[in-house]
């Protein structure tokens, strides 16, 4: 659901095929469009884009009404028994919002979502899960409105199809069965994207499908190293290993660590994030080496800080750029002039820079935005620098896939021409900036002057001659910086740390990313391992590459057993307790099971969800900005003028950020949007094809791929095509409130009309791999993101490119 894995993630889909062939697995595909994945599915059902929470909320109701949830799992491993305080209220009681909502700021006071505690500060619980304010009963009440008729009317999915899917997937609540979900951008790129995933996480927790073989909520990444780049802080709000980016108000390392180190009074909670100071100090030592000392807070003051309340995500960044608040921009391995939502606004924003550096393999729409459609180069001040870089086959290093496996890849050929690997380009930039600071000084020089940069042999000027990727990987793993005894073991200065359990907060260890500690040890490069043995028979392949953390292949695997350490499904054990230790996968903590054989509590135990302060998984998730339970809200642009969920007067997500709330915009405003307008009556979604990758920067330059998929197209159902007089192969204009593109029509029954709240609604779909720069003259068409709106999920601000409104006409 939310993915077309057969077409866009064929390597992952290989394992789905094996499951069908070898284990008689049932494959369900839920998608607005019948795709190659649908063709392989045992069950395919359609739904309208943007209605996933309604679909899944109906499944939660079905599971609870029929008591199909895994009761022991839910009681042991989730916060379902926790009791909420009396201030908490559900949307059905408040017209569509949760308690604590402030309509002026479009935000929640999450203190209203707190659990009730006893005199010792421990959360009150009802292990019978019958208390009216316990999480399970509130969940049941919340989704009572998501009856089959309502869900069908919202999603356009026939009732019999809904019930078929609910029945089959809910059957995995039986401990002898398991079910998994594979999702992609079809779930994330919505104004409720985070809550789409939360809804499925709730289902998987109810059914006991987290931590088990064949379970999980599995994100299919859009590129081969999305997981790795996120682990290593691609995003503005995190440092490597998902540590928090410091805020300006946190004046010392102690304040920073205190803020982000969770505390708990819950019995038997491992609360693993209590080790936060060990990881933050080890990261600072990796950054600044000997210059980072206890006396100077290990260089904490040299880290860049976010202003309190600052959001530096994609949509906000380009909005600031559009309004002239950003002077310089690095577009490194990206093509935002095509990939950015509301690409017309992005292209205009690039005109307001003083300079831009693009690092890429080929010229592209971003590098040459100034000569694109509608541009007058004489009126654009932006100075553009193009740095040609090497492709992935021309450099050595690691990638981390969707399963968190860090895999080492070797260089196949040397870089062609004057191109350089990314590390060499960064090395050049670092050295030149360093010399400028040394010569001229400048604002805030310390982060550069004190940076540790020991990745190879240096020349007489102090510049590294050639970057050694192995030295980078070793720094990420981390070193002992002095002779030290930890847990009775002596470790010598300069040796590699074997796992994050040995990292310290006193400056005696370094680690560029605590999660990757253990990936490159004194035993060698664990990421380069290539053994195919699999004694578990579960496809874990524990000696192939290396998996964070500590080579554990299935996270939270101690939830795969009962309180005595016995696997829920003895035929497919991830781990099991043999009376002395865990066997199987690397256990998620080596503590013994909850109970001794005689039924008494084992005092040495810890709860299974070790990263959660309460030790259990969150069915009630108080950390989200738009609600502790997912609620259906319509996309920003929708064929409906209201929210069809009973007792909800809020059409769109009430916590949408202000950037997305410019209601009465002029036609000249780049963020203009429409709701239920006859001008733009059709739902549009965007997607990928196998032949092209991302915005097509690489694949559009490969002749045989361009021959296979030469230009953009739009899929239109047969009924709509007949109404519009459009035939297969006709040129059509697709237009939204923000832009227009030309595409070839593909008239097909893979898309069919939906009946939404008694009204027939048509949906169309188009790809986003094309741009005007190549093939020359715009023969392939331009980016579908010229159509998509400037809006996003309030938790992440990921853009809503999977559901917006357009019009179509034949040219």
N, C-alpha and C positions, 0 to 999 in steps of 0.2 A: 504494500500500500504506500503510495507516494514514491514509487520507483518503477522503472521499466528495466529490471536487472538483465534480462536476456539480451537486450540491445545495448545497454549502456554500461553494464558491469558484467560482461560475459564470463570473466574468470570466477567471480563469486557464484554466478548462476550454474557453473559446472557442478558445484557441490549440491545445489538444489536438484539438478538432474540426477546426480548419484543417489540422493535421498529417495527420490521417486522410484528409481530403478532397483535399488538394493534394499530399501527399507519400507517400500510401499507407502511413502509419505504422500499426504494430500496437499496439493499446492492451490492456494486461493489467491486470486489477483483482484484487487479493488482499484479501479482507475477510471477516469472520465473517458478514456479512449481504449479501444481494443488494440493491443500491441503484440509484439512478438512474445512478450512474457505471457500475455493473455492466451496466446495460441498454445502454450505449453501447460496452462493451468487446468486443473480438474474442475475448478469453479471460477468463473469470471463474473463479476458484477460491476456495473457502472455507478459512479456517483458524480455529482456536480462539484467542480473545483471550489474549494473553500468551505466545504461542509463536512470535513473529516471528524471534527469533534462531535457533531450530531450523530454521525454513523457509529463512532466508537462509544459515545455516551449511551447510545441504545444498547450496545453490547454489555456495558457495565450493568445497566438495569436488568438485562436478561440474565446475566450471571448471578446477580444478587437475588432477584425474584425467585429463581429456580435453585438457589443455594448450591451452585456449581463451583463455588470457590474452594480452594484448598484450605480448609479451616485451620488445621494445625500449623501450616506454613504461615498463614496470615497472622495467627496469634503469636507465633514465636519470632517472626522475622520482619514484621511491619509495625507501623504505629497505629494500626487499626484499633487497638484497645485504648489508646490515649484519649483523655477527656479534655474537651475544649472549655475555655472560660465562658462565663455567661454573656460577655460582650459580643461574642462571635455570632453573626447572623449570615444566612445564605441569601443568594440573589432573589429567590422566590419571595423572601420576606421584605426585600428592599428595592424591588422594581428592576432588578437586573444587575446589581452590584453587590459585592460582599461588604461586610461591616468595615468601617474605617475609611470609606471613599470620600475624597475631597473633590467636588466637581470643578472647583476653581483651578486646581493644580493638575487635575486628571491623574491623581495618584492616591495610593492607599497608605494609611497609618497601620503598619502591620502589627502593632502592639495589640490590635483587636483580634489577632489570629493566634494568640498565645494559649498554651496548654495550662490547665489548672494544676497547681502544685500543692503539696502538703507542707507541713511546718518545717520539714527538713530540706525543702527546695526540690524534692523529687516529683516527677510528673505523676499525677493520679491516673490510674488505669482500671479498666474493668475487663478482666480476662474472659468473661462470658460474652463480651462485646454486645451487650444489650442496653447499656446506659444510653439514654436519648442524646447525650452530648458526646458520646465517643465517636471516633473518626468513622468507624464502619457504619453506624446508624446515620450520621450526617451525610456520608457518601450515598447511602441508600435514598435518603430524603432528597438530596440534590438532584440525583438522576431519575427520580420518580416522574419528572416532567418529560423525560425522553422516551415516551411510549412509541410503539412501532408505527402508528399512524403519523405522529408528528415527525419522526425521523425520516420516514419515507417521503413526506411532503417537502421536507427541507432538502434532502439529498437527491431526490429524484430516483432513488433506488427502489425498485418494486419490493413490496413487503415480503413476498415469498423468498426473494433473494436475500434480504436482510436476515430472515430467520434461518435460512440455510447456512449462511456464514456464521451466525452467532452459535448455532447448535454445534457445528463442527469444531470451531476454534475453542469454544467453552469446554469441549470434551477433554481438553488438555489439562483441566483442573484435576483430573485423575492422576495420582502420583506415578502411575506406570506409563504415562504419556508425557510428551513435551511438545511445545509449539514455539516457533520463533517468528519474529517480524523483521523484514528487511525494508528499510525506507531510504529515501534520498531527498532531493530538493523539492519533490512534490509535496512533502510535508513541511519542510522548514521555511520555504519562501512565502510566508503568509503573515498577516498581522496577528495571527494566533499560532505562529510556527512552534514556539517553545511548548505551548500548551497542547498542540497536536501530539508531540512526543510524550509529554507527561500523561496524556490520556491512555496511550498504549502502555506506558510504564505501569500505570495503575492496574490495567488489565493483566499484565504479566505478573505483577505481584499477587493479585487476587488468585491467579491460577497456579502460582508457585513456579513460574517459569524463569526466574532470575537465579543465576549461579549454577544452572543445570545444563547437562549436555543437551544440545538441541533447543536451548532456550534463548533468552536475551532479547534486547531491543537493539537491533544492529543497523548502524548508519553505514550506507554505502557511499564512500567518498568520491567526489567528482574528479579528483586527480590522484595519482599514485602515492603522493606524499602529503596529502592534506592532513592526515593524522599527525605525521611527524612535524610539520610546520606549526601546527597548533600546539603540540607538546612543547615546542621550543619558542613559544610566545609570538606567533604571527599577529595576534590580536592586541589591541591597545591596552586592555584592562588586566592583562596577566604578564607575569615574568615566566621564565622557563620552569616547567613542572607545575604550572597552574598556581604559582604563588601570585599574590596580588600586586599590582602596580601601586607604588606608594602614593599617597595623597599629600598635598602640600601642608595640610594641617598636622600631619604626623611628624613632629619635629625631631624625633630621635628614633633609633633602632628599637629601643624598648617600647616606645609608643606603637610603632609599626607592628612589632611582634605581638604585643598585648592585644591590639585591635583584631588581628587575624588568627590568633591561636584560640580555638574554641575551648570552652570549659563545660564540664558536665558533672552532675551529681548522680547520674544514673548508675545503678549497680551493673558491674560486669561490662561496661562500655570500654572498648579499646581506645576510642577517640584518637585515632592515629594522627590526626592533624595537631595533636598536642606537641608533636615533634617539629612544628613549624620553625621555631628558632634555629634548629640544627640545619634545616634546609636553606633558610634565608642567609645565615652566616656563611655556610659552605658555598653558596652562590656568589656572595660578595668576595670571598677569597679567590674564587675562580676568575672573577672580573678584574680584581685589583692586586692579587698576589701579595707580596711582602708589604706593599703600601697600605694594605688594609689591616689595621691593628685594633685591638680592643679600645685603645685610647681615642681613636677617631671613629668609633662606631663601625669599624670594618669597612669604612668608605660609604656607609649608607647615605651620607649627605651628597655624594657624587652621583647618585642615581637620579634620573629625571623624575619629576613628580607631576601628577595630574592635579589641577586645581580641584577643590571640592566641588562636586556636582558636574565636573566637566565630562563630556562624552566625546570621544574622538573616533567614533565608528565611521563607517563608509559614508552613509547618507549625510551625517553632520559635517564630515570633513569636506565633502563636495559642496554642501550648502555654504559653508564658510568660504570655500574657494570661489564660489559663484559671486559672493558678496565682497570679494577682494580682501579677505582677511588672512590669506595664505600667500606667501611670496614664492616659495620654492617647493617642488614636488618631485620625488623619485617614483617613477612607474617601473618597477623592477619585476620582470617576468609577468606582466599583466597588460591588459588592453582595455582600460576603463571606458574609453570612448565607445566601446561596443558592449562591454560586460556590465556597465553601470546602469542601474534603473534610471529611467528618464534620461536616456543618453544625450538628448539634445541639451539638457541642462548641464550634463557633465562636459560636453564639448564646449559650451559657452564658458563654463567655469575655467577650463584650461586657458582660455584667452586672457584671463585676469592675472596670470602668474607673471613673475619676473623671469623665472627660469624653470625648466623642466628637464630632468634626465630620464631617458628611457633606456632600459637594459633588456635586450631581446635578441632573438635569432634573425628576425626579418623586420623590415619596415612594416608598419601597421597603422591603424586608424588613429591611435593615440600619438605615436611619434610624428605623424604627418597631419594632425588634426587641422593645422593652419591652412592646408590646401584642400580641405574636404568640402563637401557640399555646403553652400551658403556662406563660406568663409571668404573674407577679404584680407589677405596677408598684410596689406599695407596698414591695416588698422589693429593688428595684433602685436602686442609688445613682447610676448613670451619668447625667450631665447631657448631653443631646444638643442640638447646634446644627446646624441645616440651612441651608446656603448654596445658594440656587438659582443654577444656572449656565446659560450659553448653550450651545446646541447647535452642532455643527460648521458649520452653514450660517449661523450668526449671528456668525461671527468669521473673521478672515483668518489664514492661516499655511500651514505646509507639512505634508505627510504623506509618509512613506517606505514604499513598498510592499515586497512580498516580493522583488522584483528589485533592491532598494536604490535605486530611483528616488525622489529627493526631488522632489515635485510641489507647486507653489504653488497654493493654493486661495483664491478671493476670497470676501468676505462677500456673501451673497445678500440678507439682510435684517438690519435692526438687531435687537438682542436684545429680546425681548418682556418687558413689565412691568418688574419690578425685578431681573431676572436680569442677571448680568455674565459676560463671558468669563473664562476661567481666569486669564489674565494680569492682569486687573483685580482679581480676588479676591486673587491673590498679592501684587499691589502694595499693596493695602489692609493685608494682614497684615504685610508687610515694614515699611511705614511705621509702623504702630502698635507693632510689636515694637521697632523702632529707637528710637522716642521713649521707650518704657518703659526701655530700656537706658540711654539718655542721661540720663533723670531719676533712675532708681533704681539703676543698676548691675546687678549680678547675676553669676551664674556664667558664666564664659567669654564675655565680651561682645565680644571682638575680632572673631570671624567676622562678626558683624552690623554692628558699628561701622565696620569697614574694608571692607565689601563694596562693590564697584563696582555702581552701579545707575543707569545713564545711558540710559534707554529712552524719553525724551520730555521735553517742556518741563515745568519744575517751577513750582509756585505759590510764594507768598511764604513758606510754611512749609517748603519744600523737598520737597514731595510731588509726584510726577509726576501731571500732570493726566489724561493718557490714554496708555496704553502703546502704543508704536509697534512693531508686530511686525517691521517691516523693520529697525529698530535691533537687535532681538534677533537676527535672522538674520545681520546684519553682525557682531555680536560673536561669534557661533558661528563664522563664517568666520575672523575675525581681522584685526588691523591691524598695520602697522608703527608702532612707538611712538617711533621716532626716525629721522632720515635714516641710511640704511645702504646699503652696497654689498655685494651678494651675487651670486656667480657672474658678476662683472663688470657687474652691473646696479645702477643707483642707484634706490632706492626712498625716497620722501619720507615723513616722519612723517605719520600720519593716513590714509594710503592703505590700501586693502584688500589683503591678501596673496593673490596669484594661485593658489598651491597650497601644499600642506604641505611641498614640497621647500625652501621658503624660510623655514620656521620655525626659530627659533634658541633656544639654551638660556641666553642671556646677558641675557634680559629685554627684548630689543629688539623682540620680536613677541608678540602675543597670539593666542589661538585658543580659543574655547569648546569646540571639538571638532575635533581635527586631521583626522579623516576627512572632515569637511564643509568643510575649507579649499579654496576654489575654487567653492563653491556660490553665493557672492554677492560678486562682484568689482567692480573699477572699470568693467568692461564691463556690469554690471547684475546683475539677479537671474537667475542661471542656472536656478533651479528653475521660473521662470515661462515658460521657452521652450516654444514649441508648433509647431515645424516638424516635418513628417511625412516628410522625405526619409530614405531608407534605402539608400544606395549599396551596402551589403554584401549586401542581399537576405536577411539573416539575422534580421530583426526587431530590430535593435539600436536604431534610431531615435535616433541619437546627439545630435540637436538637439531632442529632446523632453525637457523637464525636465532634470534633472541627476542623475548616478549617482555615489555614492561608491565607491571613491576616484577622484579626478581624472577623473570621467566615464567610467571604464572599465566597460564593460557586462558583460564576462565575466571573472571572476577567474581568475588563474593561466593566462592565455591563451597564455603562451609554452610551455605543455605541449601546445598543439595542433599543434606542429610537431616535426619531427625535429631531430637535432643540427646540421643545416645550415640550419635555418630554413624548411624546406619543409613545408607543411601535410600532416598525415597524410592528410587528404582534400582534394585540390586543388579539388574541386567546391564545397566549403563552407568556404573559408578564413576563420578568425576574424582571423588576422594572417598575414603572410608577410614574409620578408626579401628586399628587392629588390637586395641587394648593398651598399646604403648605409644603409638605415633600414627600420624596420618599417612596413607599410601595413595598413590595416584598422582594427580596434578600437584604442583606446589600449592600447599594449603594457604588460604587467605588468613594467615596467622596460625602459628603452631600450637595454640592453646588447646587443651582437651575439650571434648564435647560438654554440653551444658550439664548433663546428668551422669552420675556414676551408675554402674550396673544395678545397684540396689535402689535406684530412684532418687537418691539425694543429690542436691546441687553440688557440682564440682567447684570448689572455691577458686580454682585456678583458671576457670573458663573465662572467655570473653565472647561477647555477642558477635554475630556473623558479619554485620555490615560495619566494618571497622573504620571506614572513613566518615561515618555519620556520628555526630556527637552523642546521639541517643543510642547508638548501636544497632538501630533497626532502619529499614527502608521507609521512605516517606510516601505513603498514600496521600496523606495530607501534607502538602508542600508549601510551607510558609515563606520560602525564599523567593518566590516569583513576584514580579511587580504587578501582575494582573489577576491574581487570585490563587488561593491554595488548592482549589479544585478547578479543572478546566470547565469553561462555559462556552457554549456556541455563541459567537458573534459573526456577523456578516463581514465579508471583505470590504475594504474602503469603497471600492466600486462594485456594485452588486445589482442584479435585476430586481431585488426587493427593496422597498422603502422602509422596512421594519424588520425587527428580529422575530422570527416565527416561534421561538421558544416561549412557552407560556410564562407569564409574569415577568417578562423582560422587556423593558422599554428602550434599552440601549441597542441601537442597530449595530454599531461598530464597537470594537474593543474600547472600553471606557478609559483604559490606561495608555492609549496611544500617545506618544510624545508630541509636544506642541508643534514640532516641525511638520507633522502630518495632519494638522488640524486647521489649516487655513481654509475656512469654509467658503467665504464669498470672494473668490479670487477673480481678478480680471483675466481676460483672454491672453494678456501679455505675460502673466505670471507663469514661471516654468513648472510650478507645482500644482497646476490646475487639475481638478478631478471632477467626475460626475457620478451621481448616484441615480440609478433607475431612469436614465434619460432615454428618450426615444432617439436622440441623436446617436447614441452608442448603445444599441440594444443587445449585443451579443457578448457572451463571456469569452475571453481569450486566455489561453494558457501557453506557456513556452516550454520547449523540451529539446532534447539532444537526439542526434542520430549516431550510429556506429561509425560512420565514415569520417566524421569530424570531431575535433576536440576543442572544447571551450569556444572561444571566439574565432577559431579556425586559423590563428596566426601561423601555426605550423602546418596544419593539414591542407589548408587552401593552397599552399605552395607545393604540394605533392601532386603531380599531374594525374596519376591514376585514381587518387582519392577524389580529386576535383571532377574527374570524368564520371565517377560513380555517383557523386552528389554535387552537381555543378552549381546549384543556386537554391535560394530560399524558396520554400513552398508553404502553403497554408492548407490544412485539411478542413474540409467543409462537408457536412453531412448532405446526403442526397436531397432531402426535402428542402433545406435552405438553399442549396444550389439551384434547384428547380424554381424556387420563388424568385431568385435573383437572376435567372437566365444565365447561370455560370456553368460552363462545361469543363470537363477534365482538361487541364493544360492551358486554360485561359489565364491571361494576366489579370490580376485583381489588385485593388487598392485596399489595404487594411489601415484604418485610421482610428486613433484615440484622441482624447482631449489634448495630448502632448505632442503627437507626431504622427507620421504616416510612413508606410513602406509599401513597396510593390513586391508581389510574390506570385508564383505559379499556383494555380488552384489544383488540389488533389481532391476530387469528389469521391467520397467513400462512405461506406456504411460502418466503418470502424468508430465513427462518432455518430451518435444518435441524439435526437432532441430529448430533453428532460421535461417532465411535468413537475413544476415547482409551485407549491401552494395553489394548485389548480390551473396554473398558467404554463403554456408551452414556452420553453426557453432553449435557445440554440447555443452551442458552444463550439468554438473553433480552436485550432492549435497550430502553432508555427515554431520554427527552430530559431536559435539565436547564434548560429555559428558564422554568420556572414557579415561583411562590411564592405564599404565602398572602395577600399584601397586595392584589394586583389580578390578575384581577377580584375584586370584593369578596366576602368570605365564603369565600375559598379555593376558588371554583368551578373554577379552572383546575388545582387540585392544588398540591402543594408540591414543593420542590426534590428532584431525584434524588440530590443530594449528601448528603441525610440518611442515605443508605445507604452511602456510600463510606468507605474506611478512612483513618486517619491514618498514612499511610506514603508513602514517596517514593524516588526515585532518589538514591543516595548522592552523586552528583556535583552535582546541582542541587536535590534535594529536591522536584522536581515531583511532585505527588500521583499515586498509582496509582488513577485513577478509571475505567480502561478494562477492568479485570478483577478482580472480587470476587464473593463468593458470597451468594446470596439464597434465600429461599423465596417461593412465590407461592400464593395461595389465592383462590378466588372469594368475593365478598361477597354 
